[in-house]
Amino acid sequence: MQIPSLLRIPLFRLLAINLAIGACAAALLVGGLLWLNPGHLREMIFADRAPGIALLLLLASFLITFGSAAMGSAIMAQGRKTDSGKGGGHGSRLAVQEVAQRTRAQ
């Protein structure tokens, strides 16, 4: 399968969009860390012989973290129903209650 044909599948498109959102958040956070320089982080990175490796590792770790968090939250929000106006938890039922009601109805 080619990349454009994968983006026609709604699940892959959802994951790709949320991965891009997580990647943007990761890039903003790494940029903010370098700009704010907490604990002289920027100075330590750029004082090294190969600062690109440290920046790449920092960005990759944040990309994995925020990309997977964004993708996971998008997947978990898939089953959410529209708001029925009730308070939280009042419309949910246990699986045992669902099975019991189905057996009584038959």
PEJO-V19641 format. One record per pair of residues at least 4 apart in sequence whose C-alpha atoms are under 7 Angstrom apart, sorted by the first residue. I is the first residue (numbers start at 1). J is the second residue. If there is no record, write none. Layout:
# PEJO-V19641
{{I:J} {I:J}}
This chain:
# PEJO-V19641
{{1:5} {1:6} {2:6} {3:7} {4:8} {6:12} {7:12} {7:13} {8:13} {9:13} {10:14} {11:15} {12:16} {13:17} {14:18} {15:19} {15:71} {16:20} {17:21} {18:22} {18:67} {18:70} {18:71} {19:23} {19:67} {19:70} {19:71} {20:24} {21:25} {22:26} {22:63} {22:66} {22:67} {22:70} {23:27} {23:63} {23:66} {23:67} {24:28} {25:29} {25:66} {26:30} {26:59} {26:62} {26:63} {26:66} {27:31} {27:59} {28:32} {29:33} {30:34} {30:59} {31:35} {32:36} {33:37} {33:38} {34:41} {34:42} {37:41} {37:42} {40:44} {41:45} {42:46} {43:47} {44:48} {45:51} {45:54} {46:51} {51:55} {52:56} {53:57} {54:58} {55:59} {56:60} {57:61} {58:62} {59:63} {60:64} {61:65} {62:66} {63:67} {64:68} {65:69} {66:70} {67:71} {68:72} {69:73} {70:74} {71:75} {72:76} {73:77} {74:78} {86:90} {93:97} {93:98} {94:98} {95:99} {96:100} {97:101} {98:102} {99:103} {100:104} {101:105} {102:106}}
